Amino acid sequence: KIRTYNFHESRVTDHRIGLTSYRLGEVLDGDLDDFIDALTASLRPSDAAATA
């Protein structure tokens, strides 16, 4: 399961990164910037791993 869309609560949850947004309408209109930014950040190597 990648995302859950809860129309009753106007909520979207991305289970890969643990991000929940209560802007379902905007997300369905294509405003995925918060999710893209969080997913991109989660895929970057951490600073600690980069210096090891």
C-alpha distance matrix in Angstrom:
0.0 3.8 6.0 7.7 11.2 13.8 17.0 19.2 18.8 18.5 15.5 12.6 10.3 8.7 7.0 8.4 11.7 11.9 13.6 14.2 16.6 18.7 19.7 17.5 20.5 21.1 17.6 17.8 21.2 19.9 20.5 17.7 20.1 18.8 15.3 17.0 19.5 17.2 15.1 18.5 20.0 17.4 18.0 21.8 23.7 25.0 28.7 29.5 28.0 29.8 33.2 33.0
3.8 0.0 3.8 7.1 10.2 13.4 16.4 19.0 18.1 17.1 14.0 10.6 8.4 5.9 5.4 6.1 9.2 10.0 11.0 12.1 14.1 16.7 17.2 15.4 18.3 18.3 14.6 15.3 18.4 16.7 17.1 14.1 16.4 15.3 11.7 13.2 15.8 13.8 11.6 15.0 16.8 14.5 15.3 19.0 21.3 22.7 26.3 27.5 26.1 27.6 31.0 31.1
6.0 3.8 0.0 3.8 6.5 9.8 12.7 15.4 14.5 13.3 10.3 6.9 5.4 4.4 5.8 7.9 9.8 9.6 9.5 9.5 11.0 13.2 13.8 11.7 14.8 15.1 11.7 12.3 15.7 14.6 14.8 12.3 15.0 13.7 10.5 12.9 15.5 13.6 12.4 15.9 17.5 15.8 17.2 20.6 23.2 24.3 27.7 29.1 28.2 29.5 32.9 33.3
7.7 7.1 3.8 0.0 3.8 6.3 9.6 11.9 11.4 10.8 8.0 5.7 5.2 6.6 7.7 10.8 12.3 11.0 10.6 9.3 10.6 11.7 12.8 10.5 13.7 14.9 12.0 12.3 16.0 15.7 16.0 14.1 17.0 15.4 12.8 15.7 18.1 16.2 15.5 19.2 20.5 18.8 20.5 23.9 26.4 27.2 30.5 31.9 31.1 32.7 35.9 36.4
11.2 10.2 6.5 3.8 0.0 3.8 6.2 9.1 9.0 7.8 6.1 4.7 6.7 9.0 11.0 14.0 14.9 13.5 12.2 9.9 9.8 9.9 10.4 7.5 10.4 12.3 9.8 9.6 13.3 13.8 14.3 13.3 16.5 15.3 13.4 16.4 18.9 17.5 17.3 20.8 22.2 21.1 22.9 26.1 28.8 29.6 32.8 34.4 33.8 35.1 38.3 39.1
13.8 13.4 9.8 6.3 3.8 0.0 3.8 5.6 5.7 5.8 5.0 6.2 8.4 11.5 13.2 16.6 17.1 15.0 13.6 10.6 10.3 9.2 10.5 8.0 10.9 13.4 11.9 11.7 15.2 16.4 16.5 16.0 18.9 17.4 16.0 19.3 21.4 19.9 20.1 23.7 24.7 23.6 25.8 28.8 31.5 31.8 34.9 36.4 36.2 37.6 40.7 41.4
17.0 16.4 12.7 9.6 6.2 3.8 0.0 3.8 5.5 4.7 6.5 8.4 11.4 14.5 16.6 19.8 20.2 18.2 16.4 13.1 11.8 9.8 10.1 7.3 9.0 12.3 11.7 10.8 13.9 15.9 16.3 16.6 19.7 18.6 17.7 20.9 23.1 22.0 22.5 25.8 27.0 26.3 28.4 31.3 34.2 34.6 37.6 39.3 39.1 40.4 43.5 44.4
19.2 19.0 15.4 11.9 9.1 5.6 3.8 0.0 3.8 5.7 7.8 10.7 13.3 16.8 18.5 21.9 22.1 19.6 17.9 14.4 13.2 10.6 11.8 9.9 11.6 14.9 14.8 14.3 17.1 19.3 19.3 19.7 22.5 21.0 20.4 23.8 25.6 24.3 25.0 28.4 29.3 28.5 30.9 33.7 36.4 36.5 39.4 41.0 41.0 42.4 45.4 46.2
18.8 18.1 14.5 11.4 9.0 5.7 5.5 3.8 0.0 3.8 5.2 8.8 11.2 14.9 16.7 20.1 19.7 17.0 15.1 11.3 10.2 7.4 9.5 8.6 11.0 13.7 13.6 14.1 16.8 18.5 17.8 18.0 20.4 18.4 18.1 21.7 23.1 21.6 22.8 26.2 26.6 26.0 28.6 31.2 33.9 33.7 36.4 38.0 38.3 39.7 42.5 43.5
18.5 17.1 13.3 10.8 7.8 5.8 4.7 5.7 3.8 0.0 3.8 7.0 10.3 13.7 16.2 19.2 18.7 16.6 14.0 10.5 8.3 5.4 6.2 4.9 7.3 9.9 10.0 10.5 13.1 14.8 14.2 14.7 17.2 15.7 15.6 19.0 20.6 19.6 20.8 23.9 24.7 24.5 26.9 29.4 32.3 32.4 35.1 37.0 37.2 38.3 41.2 42.4
15.5 14.0 10.3 8.0 6.1 5.0 6.5 7.8 5.2 3.8 0.0 3.8 6.6 10.1 12.5 15.6 15.0 12.8 10.4 6.9 5.6 4.3 6.3 5.4 9.0 10.6 9.5 10.8 13.8 14.6 13.6 13.2 15.5 13.5 12.9 16.5 18.0 16.5 17.6 21.0 21.6 21.0 23.6 26.2 28.9 29.0 31.8 33.5 33.6 34.9 37.8 38.9
12.6 10.6 6.9 5.7 4.7 6.2 8.4 10.7 8.8 7.0 3.8 0.0 3.8 6.7 9.6 12.3 12.1 10.4 8.2 5.6 5.2 6.4 7.3 5.9 9.6 10.3 7.9 9.5 12.7 12.7 11.9 10.6 13.2 11.3 9.9 13.4 15.2 13.8 14.3 17.7 18.7 18.0 20.2 23.0 25.9 26.2 29.2 31.0 30.8 32.0 35.1 36.1
10.3 8.4 5.4 5.2 6.7 8.4 11.4 13.3 11.2 10.3 6.6 3.8 0.0 3.8 6.0 9.0 8.8 6.9 5.6 4.2 6.4 8.7 10.4 9.6 13.3 13.5 10.8 12.6 15.8 15.0 14.0 11.9 13.8 11.4 9.4 12.8 14.4 12.1 12.4 16.1 16.7 15.4 17.8 20.7 23.2 23.5 26.6 28.1 27.8 29.3 32.3 33.1
8.7 5.9 4.4 6.6 9.0 11.5 14.5 16.8 14.9 13.7 10.1 6.7 3.8 0.0 3.8 5.6 6.0 5.7 5.3 6.4 8.7 11.8 12.8 11.9 15.3 14.9 11.6 13.5 16.4 14.8 14.0 11.0 12.7 10.6 7.6 10.4 12.2 9.8 9.2 13.0 13.9 12.3 14.3 17.5 20.0 20.7 24.0 25.5 24.9 26.2 29.4 30.1
7.0 5.4 5.8 7.7 11.0 13.2 16.6 18.5 16.7 16.2 12.5 9.6 6.0 3.8 0.0 3.8 5.5 4.9 7.0 8.5 11.7 14.6 16.1 15.3 18.7 18.6 15.3 17.0 20.1 18.5 17.7 14.6 16.1 13.8 10.7 13.2 14.6 11.6 10.5 14.3 14.8 12.3 14.2 17.6 19.5 20.1 23.6 24.5 23.8 25.6 28.7 28.9
8.4 6.1 7.9 10.8 14.0 16.6 19.8 21.9 20.1 19.2 15.6 12.3 9.0 5.6 3.8 0.0 3.8 5.9 8.1 10.8 13.7 17.1 18.1 17.5 20.7 19.9 16.5 18.4 21.1 18.8 18.1 14.5 15.5 13.5 10.2 11.6 12.9 9.9 8.0 11.4 12.1 9.2 10.7 14.2 16.1 17.0 20.6 21.6 20.5 22.2 25.5 25.7
11.7 9.2 9.8 12.3 14.9 17.1 20.2 22.1 19.7 18.7 15.0 12.1 8.8 6.0 5.5 3.8 0.0 3.8 5.6 9.1 12.0 15.6 16.8 17.0 20.2 19.0 15.9 18.5 20.8 18.5 17.0 13.5 13.7 11.1 8.4 10.2 10.5 7.0 6.3 9.8 9.5 7.1 9.7 12.6 14.6 14.9 18.3 19.6 19.1 20.7 23.7 24.3
11.9 10.0 9.6 11.0 13.5 15.0 18.2 19.6 17.0 16.6 12.8 10.4 6.9 5.7 4.9 5.9 3.8 0.0 3.8 6.6 10.1 13.4 15.4 15.7 19.2 18.6 15.8 18.4 21.0 19.3 17.6 14.6 15.1 11.9 9.9 12.6 12.7 9.2 9.6 13.1 12.4 10.3 13.3 16.0 17.8 17.5 20.7 21.7 21.6 23.5 26.3 26.8
13.6 11.0 9.5 10.6 12.2 13.6 16.4 17.9 15.1 14.0 10.4 8.2 5.6 5.3 7.0 8.1 5.6 3.8 0.0 3.8 6.7 10.3 11.9 12.7 16.1 15.1 12.7 15.7 18.0 16.4 14.3 11.6 12.0 8.7 7.3 10.6 10.7 7.7 9.1 12.5 12.1 11.1 14.2 16.5 18.9 18.6 21.5 23.1 23.3 24.7 27.5 28.5
14.2 12.1 9.5 9.3 9.9 10.6 13.1 14.4 11.3 10.5 6.9 5.6 4.2 6.4 8.5 10.8 9.1 6.6 3.8 0.0 3.8 6.8 9.1 9.9 13.5 13.2 11.3 14.0 16.6 15.8 13.8 11.9 12.9 9.8 9.0 12.7 13.2 10.8 12.4 15.8 15.6 14.9 17.9 20.2 22.7 22.4 25.1 26.7 27.0 28.4 31.2 32.2
16.6 14.1 11.0 10.6 9.8 10.3 11.8 13.2 10.2 8.3 5.6 5.2 6.4 8.7 11.7 13.7 12.0 10.1 6.7 3.8 0.0 3.8 5.5 7.1 10.3 9.9 8.7 11.7 13.7 13.4 11.2 10.2 11.4 8.6 8.9 12.6 13.2 11.8 13.8 16.7 16.9 16.9 19.7 21.8 24.7 24.4 27.0 28.9 29.4 30.3 33.1 34.5
18.7 16.7 13.2 11.7 9.9 9.2 9.8 10.6 7.4 5.4 4.3 6.4 8.7 11.8 14.6 17.1 15.6 13.4 10.3 6.8 3.8 0.0 3.8 5.8 8.7 9.3 9.2 11.6 13.6 14.3 12.3 12.4 13.9 11.6 12.3 15.9 16.6 15.5 17.4 20.4 20.6 20.7 23.5 25.6 28.4 28.1 30.6 32.5 33.1 34.1 36.8 38.2
19.7 17.2 13.8 12.8 10.4 10.5 10.1 11.8 9.5 6.2 6.3 7.3 10.4 12.8 16.1 18.1 16.8 15.4 11.9 9.1 5.5 3.8 0.0 3.8 5.6 5.5 6.3 8.8 10.1 11.1 9.2 10.1 11.8 10.5 11.6 14.7 15.7 15.5 17.3 19.9 20.6 21.2 23.6 25.6 28.8 28.8 31.2 33.5 33.9 34.5 37.3 39.0
17.5 15.4 11.7 10.5 7.5 8.0 7.3 9.9 8.6 4.9 5.4 5.9 9.6 11.9 15.3 17.5 17.0 15.7 12.7 9.9 7.1 5.8 3.8 0.0 3.8 5.5 5.1 6.1 8.6 10.0 9.4 10.2 12.9 12.1 12.1 15.1 16.9 16.7 17.7 20.5 21.7 21.9 24.0 26.4 29.6 30.0 32.7 34.9 34.9 35.6 38.7 40.1
20.5 18.3 14.8 13.7 10.4 10.9 9.0 11.6 11.0 7.3 9.0 9.6 13.3 15.3 18.7 20.7 20.2 19.2 16.1 13.5 10.3 8.7 5.6 3.8 0.0 3.8 5.5 5.2 6.2 8.9 8.9 10.9 13.6 13.8 14.2 16.6 18.6 19.0 20.0 22.4 23.9 24.5 26.3 28.6 32.0 32.6 35.0 37.5 37.5 37.9 41.0 42.6
21.1 18.3 15.1 14.9 12.3 13.4 12.3 14.9 13.7 9.9 10.6 10.3 13.5 14.9 18.6 19.9 19.0 18.6 15.1 13.2 9.9 9.3 5.5 5.5 3.8 0.0 3.8 5.4 4.9 6.5 5.4 8.1 10.3 10.9 11.9 13.9 15.7 16.6 17.9 19.8 21.3 22.4 24.1 26.1 29.6 30.2 32.4 35.1 35.2 35.3 38.4 40.2
17.6 14.6 11.7 12.0 9.8 11.9 11.7 14.8 13.6 10.0 9.5 7.9 10.8 11.6 15.3 16.5 15.9 15.8 12.7 11.3 8.7 9.2 6.3 5.1 5.5 3.8 0.0 3.8 5.3 5.2 4.7 5.6 8.8 9.3 9.2 11.3 13.6 14.2 14.9 17.1 18.9 19.6 21.1 23.4 26.9 27.7 30.3 32.8 32.6 32.8 36.1 37.7
17.8 15.3 12.3 12.3 9.6 11.7 10.8 14.3 14.1 10.5 10.8 9.5 12.6 13.5 17.0 18.4 18.5 18.4 15.7 14.0 11.7 11.6 8.8 6.1 5.2 5.4 3.8 0.0 3.8 5.3 7.1 8.4 11.9 12.9 12.2 14.0 16.8 17.4 17.5 19.7 22.0 22.4 23.6 26.1 29.6 30.7 33.4 35.9 35.4 35.7 39.1 40.5
21.2 18.4 15.7 16.0 13.3 15.2 13.9 17.1 16.8 13.1 13.8 12.7 15.8 16.4 20.1 21.1 20.8 21.0 18.0 16.6 13.7 13.6 10.1 8.6 6.2 4.9 5.3 3.8 0.0 3.8 6.0 8.6 11.6 13.4 13.5 14.6 17.1 18.5 18.9 20.5 22.8 23.8 24.8 27.0 30.6 31.8 34.2 37.0 36.6 36.5 39.8 41.6
19.9 16.7 14.6 15.7 13.8 16.4 15.9 19.3 18.5 14.8 14.6 12.7 15.0 14.8 18.5 18.8 18.5 19.3 16.4 15.8 13.4 14.3 11.1 10.0 8.9 6.5 5.2 5.3 3.8 0.0 3.8 5.7 8.6 11.0 10.8 11.2 13.9 15.7 15.8 17.1 19.6 20.8 21.5 23.5 27.2 28.6 31.0 33.8 33.3 33.0 36.4 38.2
20.5 17.1 14.8 16.0 14.3 16.5 16.3 19.3 17.8 14.2 13.6 11.9 14.0 14.0 17.7 18.1 17.0 17.6 14.3 13.8 11.2 12.3 9.2 9.4 8.9 5.4 4.7 7.1 6.0 3.8 0.0 3.8 5.7 7.9 8.8 9.6 11.5 13.3 14.2 15.4 17.4 19.0 20.2 21.9 25.5 26.5 28.6 31.6 31.4 31.1 34.3 36.3
17.7 14.1 12.3 14.1 13.3 16.0 16.6 19.7 18.0 14.7 13.2 10.6 11.9 11.0 14.6 14.5 13.5 14.6 11.6 11.9 10.2 12.4 10.1 10.2 10.9 8.1 5.6 8.4 8.6 5.7 3.8 0.0 3.8 5.6 5.3 6.0 8.5 10.1 10.6 12.0 14.2 15.4 16.5 18.4 22.1 23.2 25.6 28.4 28.0 27.9 31.2 33.0
20.1 16.4 15.0 17.0 16.5 18.9 19.7 22.5 20.4 17.2 15.5 13.2 13.8 12.7 16.1 15.5 13.7 15.1 12.0 12.9 11.4 13.9 11.8 12.9 13.6 10.3 8.8 11.9 11.6 8.6 5.7 3.8 0.0 3.8 5.4 5.0 5.9 8.4 9.8 10.3 12.0 14.0 15.3 16.5 20.2 21.0 23.0 26.1 26.0 25.6 28.7 30.8
18.8 15.3 13.7 15.4 15.3 17.4 18.6 21.0 18.4 15.7 13.5 11.3 11.4 10.6 13.8 13.5 11.1 11.9 8.7 9.8 8.6 11.6 10.5 12.1 13.8 10.9 9.3 12.9 13.4 11.0 7.9 5.6 3.8 0.0 3.8 5.6 5.3 6.2 8.6 10.0 10.6 12.3 14.4 15.7 19.1 19.4 21.5 24.3 24.5 24.6 27.5 29.5
15.3 11.7 10.5 12.8 13.4 16.0 17.7 20.4 18.1 15.6 12.9 9.9 9.4 7.6 10.7 10.2 8.4 9.9 7.3 9.0 8.9 12.3 11.6 12.1 14.2 11.9 9.2 12.2 13.5 10.8 8.8 5.3 5.4 3.8 0.0 3.8 5.5 5.2 6.0 8.4 9.9 10.5 12.3 14.4 17.8 18.6 21.2 23.7 23.4 23.8 27.0 28.5
17.0 13.2 12.9 15.7 16.4 19.3 20.9 23.8 21.7 19.0 16.5 13.4 12.8 10.4 13.2 11.6 10.2 12.6 10.6 12.7 12.6 15.9 14.7 15.1 16.6 13.9 11.3 14.0 14.6 11.2 9.6 6.0 5.0 5.6 3.8 0.0 3.8 5.5 5.2 6.0 8.5 9.9 10.6 12.4 16.1 17.4 19.9 22.7 22.1 21.9 25.3 27.0
19.5 15.8 15.5 18.1 18.9 21.4 23.1 25.6 23.1 20.6 18.0 15.2 14.4 12.2 14.6 12.9 10.5 12.7 10.7 13.2 13.2 16.6 15.7 16.9 18.6 15.7 13.6 16.8 17.1 13.9 11.5 8.5 5.9 5.3 5.5 3.8 0.0 3.8 5.5 5.2 6.1 8.6 10.0 10.8 14.4 15.1 17.2 20.2 20.1 19.8 22.9 24.9
17.2 13.8 13.6 16.2 17.5 19.9 22.0 24.3 21.6 19.6 16.5 13.8 12.1 9.8 11.6 9.9 7.0 9.2 7.7 10.8 11.8 15.5 15.5 16.7 19.0 16.6 14.2 17.4 18.5 15.7 13.3 10.1 8.4 6.2 5.2 5.5 3.8 0.0 3.8 5.5 5.1 6.2 8.7 10.2 13.3 13.6 16.1 18.6 18.6 19.0 22.1 23.7
15.1 11.6 12.4 15.5 17.3 20.1 22.5 25.0 22.8 20.8 17.6 14.3 12.4 9.2 10.5 8.0 6.3 9.6 9.1 12.4 13.8 17.4 17.3 17.7 20.0 17.9 14.9 17.5 18.9 15.8 14.2 10.6 9.8 8.6 6.0 5.2 5.5 3.8 0.0 3.8 5.4 5.1 6.3 8.9 12.1 13.4 16.4 18.7 17.9 18.4 21.8 23.0
18.5 15.0 15.9 19.2 20.8 23.7 25.8 28.4 26.2 23.9 21.0 17.7 16.1 13.0 14.3 11.4 9.8 13.1 12.5 15.8 16.7 20.4 19.9 20.5 22.4 19.8 17.1 19.7 20.5 17.1 15.4 12.0 10.3 10.0 8.4 6.0 5.2 5.5 3.8 0.0 3.8 5.4 5.2 6.5 10.2 11.9 14.5 17.2 16.3 16.0 19.5 21.2
20.0 16.8 17.5 20.5 22.2 24.7 27.0 29.3 26.6 24.7 21.6 18.7 16.7 13.9 14.8 12.1 9.5 12.4 12.1 15.6 16.9 20.6 20.6 21.7 23.9 21.3 18.9 22.0 22.8 19.6 17.4 14.2 12.0 10.6 9.9 8.5 6.1 5.1 5.4 3.8 0.0 3.8 5.4 5.3 8.5 9.0 11.5 14.2 14.0 14.0 17.2 19.0
17.4 14.5 15.8 18.8 21.1 23.6 26.3 28.5 26.0 24.5 21.0 18.0 15.4 12.3 12.3 9.2 7.1 10.3 11.1 14.9 16.9 20.7 21.2 21.9 24.5 22.4 19.6 22.4 23.8 20.8 19.0 15.4 14.0 12.3 10.5 9.9 8.6 6.2 5.1 5.4 3.8 0.0 3.8 5.6 7.9 8.6 12.0 13.8 13.1 14.0 17.3 18.3
18.0 15.3 17.2 20.5 22.9 25.8 28.4 30.9 28.6 26.9 23.6 20.2 17.8 14.3 14.2 10.7 9.7 13.3 14.2 17.9 19.7 23.5 23.6 24.0 26.3 24.1 21.1 23.6 24.8 21.5 20.2 16.5 15.3 14.4 12.3 10.6 10.0 8.7 6.3 5.2 5.4 3.8 0.0 3.8 6.4 8.7 12.1 14.0 12.3 12.8 16.4 17.3
21.8 19.0 20.6 23.9 26.1 28.8 31.3 33.7 31.2 29.4 26.2 23.0 20.7 17.5 17.6 14.2 12.6 16.0 16.5 20.2 21.8 25.6 25.6 26.4 28.6 26.1 23.4 26.1 27.0 23.5 21.9 18.4 16.5 15.7 14.4 12.4 10.8 10.2 8.9 6.5 5.3 5.6 3.8 0.0 3.8 6.2 8.9 11.4 10.0 9.7 13.2 14.7
23.7 21.3 23.2 26.4 28.8 31.5 34.2 36.4 33.9 32.3 28.9 25.9 23.2 20.0 19.5 16.1 14.6 17.8 18.9 22.7 24.7 28.4 28.8 29.6 32.0 29.6 26.9 29.6 30.6 27.2 25.5 22.1 20.2 19.1 17.8 16.1 14.4 13.3 12.1 10.2 8.5 7.9 6.4 3.8 0.0 3.8 6.5 8.2 6.3 6.4 10.0 11.0
25.0 22.7 24.3 27.2 29.6 31.8 34.6 36.5 33.7 32.4 29.0 26.2 23.5 20.7 20.1 17.0 14.9 17.5 18.6 22.4 24.4 28.1 28.8 30.0 32.6 30.2 27.7 30.7 31.8 28.6 26.5 23.2 21.0 19.4 18.6 17.4 15.1 13.6 13.4 11.9 9.0 8.6 8.7 6.2 3.8 0.0 3.8 5.4 5.3 6.2 8.9 10.2
28.7 26.3 27.7 30.5 32.8 34.9 37.6 39.4 36.4 35.1 31.8 29.2 26.6 24.0 23.6 20.6 18.3 20.7 21.5 25.1 27.0 30.6 31.2 32.7 35.0 32.4 30.3 33.4 34.2 31.0 28.6 25.6 23.0 21.5 21.2 19.9 17.2 16.1 16.4 14.5 11.5 12.0 12.1 8.9 6.5 3.8 0.0 3.8 5.5 5.1 6.4 8.8
29.5 27.5 29.1 31.9 34.4 36.4 39.3 41.0 38.0 37.0 33.5 31.0 28.1 25.5 24.5 21.6 19.6 21.7 23.1 26.7 28.9 32.5 33.5 34.9 37.5 35.1 32.8 35.9 37.0 33.8 31.6 28.4 26.1 24.3 23.7 22.7 20.2 18.6 18.7 17.2 14.2 13.8 14.0 11.4 8.2 5.4 3.8 0.0 3.8 5.5 5.4 6.4
28.0 26.1 28.2 31.1 33.8 36.2 39.1 41.0 38.3 37.2 33.6 30.8 27.8 24.9 23.8 20.5 19.1 21.6 23.3 27.0 29.4 33.1 33.9 34.9 37.5 35.2 32.6 35.4 36.6 33.3 31.4 28.0 26.0 24.5 23.4 22.1 20.1 18.6 17.9 16.3 14.0 13.1 12.3 10.0 6.3 5.3 5.5 3.8 0.0 3.8 5.5 5.3
29.8 27.6 29.5 32.7 35.1 37.6 40.4 42.4 39.7 38.3 34.9 32.0 29.3 26.2 25.6 22.2 20.7 23.5 24.7 28.4 30.3 34.1 34.5 35.6 37.9 35.3 32.8 35.7 36.5 33.0 31.1 27.9 25.6 24.6 23.8 21.9 19.8 19.0 18.4 16.0 14.0 14.0 12.8 9.7 6.4 6.2 5.1 5.5 3.8 0.0 3.8 5.6
33.2 31.0 32.9 35.9 38.3 40.7 43.5 45.4 42.5 41.2 37.8 35.1 32.3 29.4 28.7 25.5 23.7 26.3 27.5 31.2 33.1 36.8 37.3 38.7 41.0 38.4 36.1 39.1 39.8 36.4 34.3 31.2 28.7 27.5 27.0 25.3 22.9 22.1 21.8 19.5 17.2 17.3 16.4 13.2 10.0 8.9 6.4 5.4 5.5 3.8 0.0 3.8
33.0 31.1 33.3 36.4 39.1 41.4 44.4 46.2 43.5 42.4 38.9 36.1 33.1 30.1 28.9 25.7 24.3 26.8 28.5 32.2 34.5 38.2 39.0 40.1 42.6 40.2 37.7 40.5 41.6 38.2 36.3 33.0 30.8 29.5 28.5 27.0 24.9 23.7 23.0 21.2 19.0 18.3 17.3 14.7 11.0 10.2 8.8 6.4 5.3 5.6 3.8 0.0
